[in-house]
Amino acid sequence: MEAPSQVTPRKQPPIPWLNSMATEPFYLLHLLAFFSYFAARRAACQDHDLSTDFSHHLLRREIQAVLALSVLLAMKFVKEENWEGFIADGIFYAKGFLLAVCLVIDYRLSLCYLFSFVVIFVVSQQPPYDGLGSCTELTPFQLESILAEGNTSRYWLIELRASTSLSWVRSSRTFAELSNVYSNKNLSFGVIDLGRYPNAASLFGVSLWGQIPSYILFDKSVEAVRFPDITFEAKPFSSLNISKRLLCEHFELDRHLVEYLSK
């Protein structure tokens, strides 16, 4: 049997988020787009056709946009439990307010920014959380062999993921953090990247276009519980709401931990 892949610890940079913003195209391109507004604004305000009254009107609209964005971000910060989801929503709101403010200056400037955001969406993607926690990265064959032999943990909770899924990117750290809390000798956590093995999606009864991420709890070699159900159909422009509380309740992780500690 092919051994499960081992994760070698990597040396983390002193300020990981700053390193990501400087190296990841998704963050870098958005930062360049947002900061370019100051140059565009200055050029517009220097135009001889724009009066002082217009500059004051634009400043008021900018202050209103910043205040509204701050309120939305504060609400998301309280509700969102993953940094990836918070950042995704924050960038989305910021783009909306930027387009609205640019409409005050010139609709053509707003169209230019809209086009640039479409290009950024096409050429880059938000990077997911790159930690595995206490999870084991498996191939479909390795999982089949582990379940068939039955000489490891009784329960295996498997996450089926794909880097192309925006829902998984938003909740990419949830499963890793749960594994750090609930992993024990009776319950093991594993991940399978269906982006690398797309033909295996049908073996698990999932669709790469609407049911990723999916989570399956195996009791020995038998599937016990899964989320979402096989009949689940994703709605357009919607994403699965994955949270730690939802997964804990759905798979009764607290009960598995109590059973292990009581032995």
C-alpha positions in Angstrom: 0.0 0.0 0.0 1.2 3.5 -0.8 2.0 5.3 2.4 0.0 8.4 3.2 1.8 11.6 2.3 3.7 13.1 5.1 3.7 16.9 5.5 7.1 18.4 6.2 7.0 21.4 8.5 7.7 24.6 6.6 9.4 27.6 8.1 6.8 30.4 8.4 7.7 34.0 7.5 7.7 36.4 10.5 4.6 38.2 9.2 2.7 35.5 7.1 -0.2 37.8 6.0 2.3 40.5 4.8 4.2 37.8 2.8 1.0 36.6 1.2 0.0 40.1 0.2 3.4 40.6 -1.5 3.6 37.3 -3.2 0.1 36.1 -4.0 -1.3 37.5 -7.3 -4.8 37.7 -5.9 -3.9 40.1 -3.1 -1.2 41.9 -5.0 -3.5 42.7 -8.0 -6.3 43.9 -5.7 -4.0 46.1 -3.7 -2.7 47.7 -7.0 -6.2 48.3 -8.2 -7.3 49.9 -4.9 -4.3 52.1 -4.6 -4.5 53.2 -8.2 -7.7 55.0 -7.2 -5.7 57.8 -5.5 -3.9 58.5 -8.7 -7.1 58.5 -10.7 -8.8 60.8 -8.2 -5.9 63.2 -8.2 -6.0 63.4 -12.0 -9.7 63.9 -12.0 -9.6 66.7 -9.3 -6.9 68.5 -11.3 -9.1 68.6 -14.3 -10.1 72.2 -15.0 -13.7 71.2 -15.5 -14.1 70.0 -11.9 -15.0 72.7 -9.5 -14.2 73.0 -5.8 -17.8 72.1 -5.1 -17.4 68.9 -6.9 -14.3 68.0 -4.9 -16.2 68.6 -1.7 -19.1 66.5 -3.0 -16.7 63.7 -3.9 -15.0 63.8 -0.5 -18.4 63.4 1.2 -19.2 60.4 -0.9 -15.8 58.9 -0.1 -16.4 59.4 3.6 -19.8 57.8 3.4 -18.4 54.8 1.5 -15.6 54.3 4.0 -18.0 54.5 7.0 -20.4 52.0 5.3 -17.6 49.7 4.5 -16.3 49.9 8.1 -19.7 48.9 9.4 -20.1 46.0 7.1 -16.5 44.7 7.9 -17.3 45.0 11.6 -20.4 42.9 11.2 -18.6 40.3 9.2 -15.7 40.2 11.6 -18.1 39.3 14.4 -20.0 36.6 12.4 -17.3 35.1 10.3 -15.0 32.5 11.9 -12.5 32.1 9.1 -10.0 34.7 7.9 -10.4 33.5 4.3 -14.1 34.2 4.4 -13.7 37.6 6.0 -11.1 38.7 3.5 -13.2 37.5 0.6 -16.2 39.4 1.7 -14.1 42.5 2.6 -12.6 42.6 -0.9 -16.0 42.1 -2.5 -17.6 45.0 -0.5 -14.6 47.3 -1.1 -14.9 46.7 -4.9 -18.6 47.6 -4.8 -18.0 50.8 -2.9 -15.0 51.7 -5.2 -17.2 51.3 -8.3 -19.9 53.4 -6.7 -17.5 56.2 -5.8 -16.0 56.1 -9.3 -19.4 56.7 -10.8 -19.4 60.1 -9.1 -16.2 61.0 -11.0 -16.9 59.4 -14.4 -18.8 56.4 -15.4 -15.9 55.5 -17.8 -13.6 55.2 -14.8 -16.1 52.9 -13.1 -16.2 50.7 -16.2 -12.4 50.6 -16.3 -12.3 49.3 -12.7 -15.1 46.8 -13.4 -13.1 45.4 -16.3 -10.0 45.2 -14.2 -11.8 43.3 -11.5 -13.1 40.8 -14.1 -9.6 40.3 -15.4 -8.3 39.8 -11.8 -11.1 37.2 -11.2 -10.0 35.3 -14.4 -6.3 35.3 -13.9 -6.0 34.8 -10.1 -7.8 33.1 -7.2 -7.8 33.7 -3.5 -5.3 31.3 -1.9 -6.7 28.8 0.6 -5.4 28.1 4.1 -2.3 25.9 3.5 -2.2 24.1 6.9 -3.3 20.5 7.4 -3.5 20.4 11.1 -3.7 16.8 12.3 -5.2 15.7 8.9 -3.6 13.1 6.6 -3.5 13.8 2.9 -4.7 10.8 1.1 -5.3 9.6 -2.4 -8.6 7.7 -3.2 -6.6 4.4 -3.4 -5.0 5.0 0.0 -8.3 5.7 1.6 -9.8 2.5 0.1 -6.9 0.5 1.4 -7.0 2.0 4.9 -10.7 1.3 5.2 -10.4 -2.3 3.8 -7.6 -3.2 6.2 -9.3 -1.8 9.2 -6.1 -1.7 11.3 -6.2 2.0 12.0 -8.8 4.3 13.6 -12.4 3.0 13.7 -13.7 6.3 12.4 -12.3 8.3 9.5 -13.8 11.8 8.7 -12.8 12.7 5.2 -12.9 16.1 3.5 -13.3 16.1 -0.2 -11.8 19.3 -1.5 -10.8 21.1 -4.7 -8.9 24.3 -4.9 -11.3 25.6 -7.6 -14.2 25.6 -5.2 -14.8 29.1 -3.7 -16.8 27.5 -0.9 -13.9 25.4 0.1 -11.4 28.3 -0.1 -13.6 30.3 2.3 -13.7 27.5 4.9 -10.3 25.9 4.1 -9.0 26.3 7.7 -12.1 24.9 9.4 -11.4 21.2 8.9 -7.7 21.6 9.9 -8.6 23.4 13.1 -11.2 20.8 14.0 -8.7 18.0 13.5 -6.3 19.6 16.0 -9.1 19.4 18.6 -10.9 16.1 17.9 -8.2 13.9 16.4 -7.5 10.8 18.5 -6.9 7.0 18.2 -10.5 6.3 17.4 -11.2 9.2 15.1 -8.8 10.3 12.3 -9.1 13.1 9.8 -8.2 12.8 6.2 -8.4 15.0 3.1 -8.6 14.1 -0.6 -8.0 16.7 -3.3 -10.5 15.9 -6.0 -9.0 18.6 -8.1 -6.0 16.2 -8.6 -8.3 13.1 -8.9 -11.4 14.4 -10.6 -12.4 10.9 -11.9 -12.7 9.8 -8.2 -15.6 12.2 -7.6 -18.1 9.8 -8.9 -16.8 7.1 -6.6 -17.9 9.3 -3.6 -21.1 10.4 -5.3 -20.2 14.1 -5.4 -20.2 16.7 -8.0 -17.2 19.0 -8.5 -19.4 21.9 -9.4 -21.8 22.0 -6.5 -20.9 19.6 -3.7 -17.4 20.7 -2.8 -16.4 20.6 -0.1 -18.1 17.4 1.1 -17.5 15.6 4.3 -18.0 11.8 4.9 -17.7 9.9 8.2 -16.7 6.3 7.7 -17.4 3.8 10.5 -14.8 1.1 9.8 -15.3 0.7 6.0 -19.0 1.8 5.9 -20.2 5.3 5.2 -22.1 6.5 8.3 -22.8 10.2 7.8 -22.1 12.8 5.1 -22.5 16.5 4.5 -24.0 17.7 2.3 -26.4 15.0 1.2 -26.0 13.4 -2.2 -29.3 15.1 -3.4 -27.9 18.5 -2.5 -27.9 21.0 -5.4 -26.1 24.2 -5.1 -28.0 27.4 -6.1 -26.4 29.8 -8.5 -24.2 32.5 -6.8 -24.5 30.7 -3.4 -22.0 28.7 -1.4 -22.1 26.1 1.3 -22.2 27.6 4.8 -19.4 25.5 6.5 -18.7 26.3 10.1 -17.1 24.4 13.0 -20.4 24.3 14.9 -22.2 22.8 11.9 -19.6 20.1 11.4 -19.4 19.3 15.1 -23.2 18.9 15.5 -23.6 17.0 12.2 -20.9 14.4 12.9 -21.3 14.5 16.7 -17.6 15.2 17.2 -18.0 16.0 20.8 -19.5 12.6 21.5 -16.6 10.9 19.8 -14.2 12.9 21.9 -16.0 12.0 25.2 -16.0 8.3 24.2 -12.3 8.4 23.7 -11.5 10.3 26.9 -13.8 8.0 29.0 -11.7 4.9 28.0 
